[in-house]
């Protein structure tokens, strides 16, 4: 058992196939190459940086399915797969500009029903902070990947980014 995550997050990670020391840099580099090659119709390109690549290497491809009710909100399954953000280059660039940082895709929340797959995009900034973006707004999940994964699995209500924080 590790102490990096809550008990529920550690269990969900292990059930998804994660173990301490997991690192698939080959797959992380494939995602980086795919994102690097994409340009939006408006000319926006994805930001790529070590924090995101390291998160993809350690957690990439994992589908985490929370099994307990959330502490404050109902947790939903989510996948760490930056390809879910391929067509979000403009949105991530604009959020990065508002937060004075660079932001890369991390994965997506995936609702239980097929119609709700991809309900929110997960993203990470250059300092390792993690965000969730959906139709209702942008949310701060934590200062690092460990906090963000725990927030998602434990059903902790994330802080909504406000105009004052993004200007």
N, C-alpha and C positions, 0 to 999 in steps of 0.2 A: 504494500500500500504506500502511495506517495503522499506527501504533505503539500504538494503544489495545488491541489484541487480539493473541493469539498468531497465528502464521501460519495454523494450522488453523482457528481461530475466524474470522479475517478471511476466509478462503476460503469457509467455510460461510455466513457472513453475506452475502457477495457473491453466492454461488450462490442464496441465498434471495431476492435482490433488494434487499438493503441497499446503500447507498452513503453516504459521509460527507455530512452535511447533510440526510439524509432526515428529514422531519418531517411527519407526517400528523395535524395537530391536529384536523381535522374528525372523523376516526375515533376519536381518543382521547376527544373530547367525547361521542361517541355511546356509547362504553363507559362513560364516567363517568355519563352520564344513566341508562343501563340499570342500573348498580350502585346508583346513588342511589335509584332507584325500587323496588328490591327490599328487602323485609323478610322475615326468616326467620319460620317459625311461632312461634318463641320471642321474637320482637321484635328480633332482632339485625340491625344494619345495617352496610353496608360502610363502611370508612374510605376517604376520598378525600383525596389530598394531592399537591402538585406533583411530588415525585420519581416517583411511580407514573405520573402523567399524562404526564410527559416521557418515561419509558421506553416507554409505550404509543405515543406519537407517533413516536418514533424507530424502535422495533423491532416495533411491533404488526403482527400479521398474518403475520409471517415464520415459516416452518417451516424450522428448521435441522436438517440431516441430516449428522451427522458421517460422514466417509468413511474415517478412519483408526482403527486400534485405539486404545483408551484407554491412557493412561500407567499407571493403577492399576486402573481398572474399565472395563467396556465402556460407551462412551457410547451414549445412545439419542436418537432424534430428539425435538425439542421445539418447541412453538409458543408464541410470545408473543401471547397472546390472553386478556385478563382475564375474558372471558365464561365460560371454563372454571371459574372460581371463583365463579360467580353463587350457587350453592347452598351455599357454604362460609362464609357470613357468621358463623355461630356459631363454627366452628372457628378462623377467622382472628381473631375477637374474643378468644377464649380464649387463643390463642397470643400475641396482642398484650398481653393482660393479664399473662401469665406473663413476658414479656420487657420489660414496662413501656414499651410503644410502641404504635403503631397499625400495622396490617398490611393491605395491599390485595392482591388477586389479580394475578398477572402473566401466567400461562400454564400450560402443562401439558407434562410429558414424555409422549411418545407411543411406546409400544412398536411393534415391527415388525409384530406380528400384530394383526388387528382386535380380538381379545379383550383386548388389553393397551393399547388407546388410553386415554389419561388415567390412566396408572399413577401419576403423582405431580403434585400441584399445585405450581406455582411462585408465590411471593409475595414482596412487597417491603415493608419497613418505612418509616416516615416519614423515616429518615435515609439511605435508599437501599440498605440491606443486603438481601440476597436469600436466600431459604430455599426448601427443597423439603420437602413434606409428603406422606407416603404411609403405607400400612398398617403399615410397620415402624418409623416414627418421623418425627421432624422433623430436618432437616439444614440447616446453614449453608453457603451456596454462595459467599459473598463479601461484602466490604464495599461493593461497588458493582456496577452492572449489567455493567460491563466484565469484572470478575473473575468474576462468576457465569457469564456466557456462555462465557468461556474455560474455567472449571471443567467446565461441562457438555460442551462440544465436545471438550476434550482428555481427557476421562475421568479427571479428578483426583478422588480419593476425598474427598467432602465431610465436614466435621466433623459428627458427630451431636450434637444438642443434648441435654444431660443435665439431670437434675432440678435440679442445683445451678445451672445456667445459667438455668433457666426458673422458678425460685421467687423 
